[in-house]
Amino acid sequence: MKKACRILFNLYLFIGCILSCSSASDTPKVHVNSGEMSGGYQYTYNGRKIYSFIGIPYASPPVQNYRFKEPQPLKPWLGIWNATIPGNACLGPDYKSNFKIIGQEDCLYLNVYTPKLPQKGTPGDLMNVVVYIHGGAFIGGEGITYGPRYLLDINDFVYVSINYRLGVLGFASTGDSVLPGNNGMKDQVAALKWIQQNIVAFGGNPNSVTITGMSAGASSVHYHMISPMSKGLFHRAILQSGSAFCHWSYAENVDQKTKYIASSLGCPTNNSVDIVECLRSRPGTEIAKSFLHFMPWKYNPFSPFGPTVEVAGDEKFLPDIPEKLIPYDIPVLMSVTQDEGLIIAIFIVYENGLNELNNNWNEYLPHLLDYNYTISNDNQRTKVAQDIKKFYFGDQTISKETVGNLVEMISDRMFGYAVSKAAQHIATKNTAPVYFHEFGYSGNYSVLASFNPKSYSRESNVTHSDETIYVFNMNDSPVHDNEEDTNMIKTMVNIWATFIKNGAPDIGNSEIWLPVSKNPVDPFRFIKITQRQTFEARAQSNHRNYAFWSSLPLTEFYEVNVPEDIKTEL
């Protein structure tokens, strides 16, 4: 009996060894400059098995004495890095929980997904690389939110998403060499450099990198196109609903905002060294939530910290205002959604903001449209407010009946005008083509529904970021659960995939989708993706009321006097 039990026990050990050895050998491993890592697997929406390596550090943690410093080189690790655990999000607000601060300061991580890994001795063909820079008004968000289940379903790309420092921790500045600013953008540069050095290990081609993003991510892409620090790190660009020309993409007077935050946290403000040293001793969460000081009306202006011109420092990410810098000559694909501004207008509607705005138009509109700082003259600010009201509302009041007017106003000011202006600017400077489209398809899902399910229904408005859910799986929205949305996934992924491969989006008819004209006086050329999932060629001389917004004295990118009242966003 004992002999039989021993035989049975040895059999269990043998089977266990086989299972554990098989499991170990099945674990995907990759060796990068900092050491070896083990990853895992994910599946695309049609069941394709892909390798995933998440939570990979690309720079040293920006903590303690490294807080407010440019990203530092990563030290090699011992053993095997477990790349199956998500890295920390950077400190910032959770938009779905009343701006509660989430994340950690130790947050400089990226995620890599690949359908194939190189085999020893047989490297094979290297694949195109796609790098996603997340949005969130430069104060929130994280890369892992945007998954590759759609993009990699049939495409052999290496997909990377990244984190970068946000808000005050990522974009504070003392206006001198002590803290020049733009550390969040320099984090992105460090991630792009890491990709250049290591992506071959995942089967990626460092000489074929497309950078892309939505909202602040799109603005980031545009900034990389004009930054001397980003030269040679990418070869194509895709921008969704954002550009460096958007007023919210550029932060004014950051040094005074930083000084104000230091004072509010009990720090001396006599000199930059004291400001930075003291702020390094304060809790990161307190610094992270201090941006709320600069949002006087319903979280507006919604991006008080972000990229700004660096007036000092050895290596400047942004040495001048965006319009004065020449973009790199690469193919570009840009887009806006049909009703971008609904994402902001909906909060005004639900929080009884319509009456507030109607009764305090001259006071609140400069916050909502973020020009309270760029127009220092009170009388001129009031005149601009009245000009805008007359243009979009005529003699009507702001009410539920005129929400459509409000959405159009916000859409034009915050997104449409500035994105199409950037497209025209890039096209006039470059030989490479700039393609543009407007997304007008409303499916079963929308980002609005994640805030309030009753606020959205199919074939209604197409708001900010609704286009992105057909390229990346976001927030667990299963847009592939019905035929119409699945077809739109195929359409959008094909547009992206052909552009990533060839620098030109293919919709089956090159005569329909013509690039933006290189002559700025020509009508603005783009295609409209319709609710019927058709492509309509458009050419407009006044896209998104370009002429009206160009006529207003909104000098976002020039130094102006600072209003005395700190509550008006300095």
N, C-alpha and C positions, 0 to 999 in steps of 0.2 A: 504493500500500500504506500509506504514511504517512498519507494523507488518510483512508483507511478506519479505521486505528487511532485517529486523532484523533476521528473521528465516534463510534467505539465507546466511547472514553474519556469523551467528553462525555455519551454516553448513560448510562454508569455514574454519572457525577456527577449527572445529572438525576434518575435513579432514586433515588440515595442521598439527594438533597435532598428528594425527595417523601417517602421513608420517614422521614427524620429530622424533617421538618416535621410529618408526620402524627403521629409519636410525641410530639413536643413539644406539639402541640395536643390530644393525647389525655390528657395529664397533668392530673389534677385539681388545681386550685389554689384556695386560700382565703386571704382576707385577714382577719387578726385584729388586735387592738389593738397587738401587738408587731411586726407585719409580715406579709409574705406567706409562704406555705408551699406546697410541692407534695407531693402524696400519691400513693397508689397504689390498687390494687384487691384485693379478696378475694372469695371466693365462698362462699355458704352451702351447706349440705349437699345441697340440691336444685339447686344451680347458679345461684342468683341472684347477680348481680354487684352488689357494694356498694363504696362508696368507703371507703378507710381512710387515716387520718392518725395515725401512731404516733410516739411519742417527742417529743411537744410539750412544751416547758418551760412551766410555769405560775407559777414563782417563781424567784428567783435561786438559784444553787447554794449550799447551806448549808455552805460550806467555809471553812477558815482562820478569820478573825475572825467569820464568820457561823455557825460551828459553835456549837450550843447557843443560837442566837437564834431568835426567831419568824421565820416565812418572810418574806423581803424581796421588794419589788416587782421584777418582771421588767423588765430593760432591753430596749428594742427592738433587733432584730438587723438587720444589713445584708444586702442581697441576699434570696435566697429560701431559707427553711429547708427542708431535706430531711426531710420527715415520712414517710419509708419505712424508717427505721432505728429499731429499738426503743431507748427510753431505758434508762439504767442502772437496775437494781434497786437499792434501798437496801440498805446493809450489813446482813446478817443470815444466819442459818444455813440451809444446804441440808439439809432433813430427810432426804433420801435418801442423803446422803453423810456420815453420822456427824457432823452439825452443823458441817461445814466452812463457814467464813464466805465468802460470795460477795457481789457487788455493789460499789457505789461510794458515796461521800458525795454526789457530784453526781448526784442521783436524783429530783428533783422534776419528774416528767414524767407526762403523761397520754396516753391514746389515744382517738381519736374515730372512730366508724364510722357511716356514714349511707347509706341507700339512694338518697337524692336530694340534690342540691345546688341551692340557689336560682339561678335564671337572672336575669341582669341585666334590670332593668325589670319582671320578673314574679316577685315573691317567692313567690307561692303560699301554700298553707296550711302553717303551721309544725307540726312533728311533736312528739309526746311525747318527753321525754328520760329516759333510764335511766342512772343513775350507779352503778357497782359499786365497792364498797370491799372489797379483798381481806382474807382472814383470815390466820392464821399466828401466833396468840397474842401479837400486838403485837410480835413479835421477828423474824418472817420473812415471806416472800411477796412477790409483785409483781402489779400489775394486769393485765399482758398475758397472764398465764396463763389468764385467763377470756375466751374469745372469743365472738363473737356469731353463730356459724354456725347456731345453732338459733333463737335469739330473733328474728333479723332475716330468717329465711327467708321469711316471708309478712307480717311486721309492718313498718309504716313508723314506726320509732322511730329516734332518734339515741342511740347507745350510747356511753358513756364509761367507761373504767376508769382508775384513778389509782394512783400510788405515793405513799407518805408515809414519813417517817423512822421507824425502828423501834428497839426495844430501848433501850439506854442513850442512844444518840445522839438518839432521838426522845422519850424520856420521863424523862431524868434531871432531878433537881430539887435545889436547895439549900434549898428551903423558905422562900425569901424573894424579894425583887424582883430579885436578881441572876440567878437561874434559876428562875422560878416553876414550870416544868414543862409537860407536855402539848403540846410542840412538834409531835409527830406528829399530834395532833388538830387543831392549828392549821394544819398543812399541808393537811389535808383541807378545812378551812374555806376556805383560800386557793384550793384547786381548785374548790370549789363557787362561789366568787365569780368565778373565771375563767369558769366555765360560764355564769353569769348574764350576764357581759359579752360573751361571744364565741360562744355556741352558735347564735345566729341565723344566723351565717355558714355553718353546716353544715345549716341547715334546721330547727334545733331550737327549741322553744318554751320560753323561760326561765320562763314562768308555769305550766308543767306538767312538773315535775321529780320523778321517783321515785328516791329513794336506796335502795340495797339492798346487802346483804353477807351473808356466811356466817361463822359463828364470831366471831372478833375483828372481822370486818367488820360482822356483825350487831350486836355490842355497840357498835361505832362509830356505827351508824345510831341506836341507842337514845340514845347520848350526844348526838348532834346534836339529837334530839327534845327534850332538856332543857337544851341549852346556849344561853345568851343570845347567843353569837357566831354561832350558826347560824340565827337567826330569819329567816324569809322566803326562805331559800335552796332550799327544796324543798317539795313539796306532798303527797307520799305516801311510805310507807315499807314495805319488805319486809325481814323479818329471818329468816334461816335459822340455827337452832342457836346462838343467842347472844343475850345482852341485857346491859345495864349492871348487872343484878342478879346475874349470874354472879360467883362469888367470884374467879375468875381474871381478870375484866374490870377489877377495881379493884386497884391496887397500893398496898400499905401501906408506910409508913415509907421512902419513896423518898429523902428527904434523907439518911438514914443509910446507905442502900445506896450513894448517890452518893459520899458521903464515904469509904466503905470502898473503893470502886473507885479513887478518887483516891489513897488511901494505897497500894493494891496496885500502882499504876503510878508510885510514887515522887513523888507530888505532896504539897505541904503541905496540911494540913486545918484550919488555924487559922481561916480565914474564907472566905466564899463566893467573893469576888473571886479569891483565890489558887487555889482549887479549879478554877474555870472557866478562868482564864488558863493554868494548868498543863495541864489536860486538853486544851486547844486545841493544845498542842504535842506531844501523844502521837499515835502512829499510830491512824488510825481503826479498823483491823481489830482492834487490841488492845483498844480501848474496846468495840467491837461484841461481841467474844467474852467480855467480862468478866461477862456475865449468868450464865455457867456457875458462878460462885462461889455462886450462890443456888439451885442445883439439886442437892441432896445425894443424892438417890436416883433413879437411872434417869431423869434429866432432869425430875424433879419437885421442887417445883411448876413447871409448864411455862410460866408467864407471870409472871416476877418483876418485870418492868417494864411499865407501861401507864398508863392514865389515873389521875389522883389529884386530890384537891381542891387547888386553888391558894389558898394563904393570903395571897399578895401578888401585885402586878402591876397594871398599869393596866386591862387587859382580860382577864378570867378566862374561860377556856373552861368550867371546872367550879368554880363558886363554892361548892358544897355537895355533900353526899353525894347519890347519885342518888334515893333515896327521898323526899328533901325538896324536889325540884325538880318543877315541873309540866310535863308533856309538852305539846308543841304539838298542837292539836286537828286532826289529820289522819287519814285512813284508814290502817289498818295491817294488814298480812298477816304472820303469824308461823308458824313451824313448827319441829318437831324430827324427827329420824329415830327409828326404832324402837329401835335399839341403838347410840346415840351413843357410849357408853363403850368399845366394842370397839376403837376406834382406839388407845386407851391400853392397854387390857388385853392386846392382842395382843403388845405389846412386853414386857410383864411375863412372858407365857407363853414367848416365844422366848428370853428372856435369863435363864432359870432364876429368874425373879423370884417365882414362886409359893411356892417353899420359903422364900426370903428373907422374903417378906411374912408367911408363916405363922409363921415362927420369930421375927420381929421386929415383930409387928403393932402394938404400942403405939408403937414408935419410928418405923416407916415410914409408917403410915397418915396421920399428920398432914401428911407431905410429899406423899403421893399425892393426898389430898383437900384439901390446902392450907388447913389450919387451925392449923398449928403456931404461926403468928404471932398469930392472932386470939384464941387462948386462951392466956393467959400463965401460968396456973396448971398446974403439972405434974400434980397429982392429977386436976384436972378434965379435962385433955387425955387422960389415961389412961382415965378413966371414959367420956368420949365415944367413944373408940376401942372400948371394950368394948360400949357400947350399940349402936354401928353394927354391930359383928361379930355380936352376938346377933340384931339385927333382920334382917340379910341372910343369915347363915350358920347361925344356931341353934347347934347343937353340932358342926357339921361343920368340917372343916379346909379351908384354902385349897389347892386342888389342881386338876388338870385336870378332875376330875368336878364341881367347883363353879365353873368359869369363868363359867357363866351368871349365877350369883349376883354374881360380881365385876363383870361387865358391867352388870348392873342397878344395882348400888351406884354405880358411876362415872357411869352415864348419868343417874341421878336427881340426884346431888349436883352434877355439873359442868354439866349442861345442862337436863334436863327440869324440875326443880323451879323453877329460877331463871327459865327462859324463860316458863313458864306463870304464874309469879308476876308477871313484868313485864307479861304480857298482861292479867291481871286488874287490875293497878294502872293501866295506861293506860286500860282500858275504864271504870273507875270515875271517872276524872278527865275523860274526853272525851265529847263528843256524837257524834263520828265513830265508825264501827264498827271493831272489832278482830276480824279473822278468824284462825282458828288451825287448823292441820292437823298430823297425825302421818304421816310418810312411811314406809310399810311394804312398799315394792316392791323386790325384789332381782333385778336383771337380770344380763346377762352380764358386766358390768364393775363394779368397785368400787375405791375408793382403796386398799383393802387389797392388792389384786393388784399395785399398783405397788410395794409394799414387799416382798411375797412372793407370787408367783403361786399357790403351793400353799395359801395361807391362805384362799382364797375360792372359792366355787362358787355358781352360780345358785340362787336360792330359799333362800339361807342368811341370815345376819344383814345388817341394813341399818345401816351405821355412819355416823359423822360425815362429812358432806360428800357422801355417796352420792346425796343428792337433787339436788345442784347440777349433776351431770353431765348431767341431762336438760333443763337450761335453757341452760347454757353448755358449749361444747366445752373440756374441760380435759385437759391432759397427753396429748393425742393419743389419748384413748380413743374409738374409733369406735362409740359406742353406737347409731348409726343403721345398723349392719350386720346387724340382724335385726329381724323384724317386731314382736316384743313390745316391745323397747326403743324402736323407732321410734314405736310407739303411745304409749308413756309420754312421749316427747319432745313429741308433739302435745298430750297431756293437760296436762303441766306448763307448756308455753309458752302454752297457752290460758288456764290459771289466771292466769299472770302478766300476759298481754296484756290480759285483760279488767279485771284490777285496775288496771293502769297507765292504762288508758283511762277507767275509770268509778269506781274506788275500791271495787269489789266484785268478787270472783272469781266467774266464771260456770262452773258445772259442769252446767248444764242443769236444775237443780232447786233453786231458792232456798230451798225449805222444808227441804232436807236440811242445807245449810251455813248455820247461823245464827251470827251474831256472838257473841263472848263477852259474857255478861250483865254489865250495869252494876251489878248488885247482887252484892257480893263473897261473900255467903252462899249464892248460888245455885250449883248444880253447874257445873263448868267445861265449856263447850260447845266441841266441835271436831269435825272429821271425820277419819276414818282412811282413808288411801289404801292399799288392800290389795294383796297379791300378785296377785290376780285383776284388778287395775286397776279395782276398784269403789270407791264412796264410802260409808262407813258413818258415820252420825251417832252421836256419842258425847256423853255428859254424865256427868262423874265429879266426885264431891265430894272425892276425894283423888288428883288427877292426879299421877302420878310420886311417890307417897308424900309428898305435900305436908305432911300433918299431922306425920309423923315428923321431917322436916327442920326444920320450923318450931318443933318442940319443943326442939331442941338449942341450946345457948348459943353459936352461931357468929355472932359480931358482926363481920362483914366490914367494915362501913362505919362503924365507930366507933374512936376512938383507944384503944389499950390499951398496957400496958407491953411493953417489948421484951425478949425473952429474951436472956440474956447471951451465949450461944454464937452467934457470927456464922454458923456453918455450918448453923444451923436457919433460914436465910433471914431473918436479922436480926429 
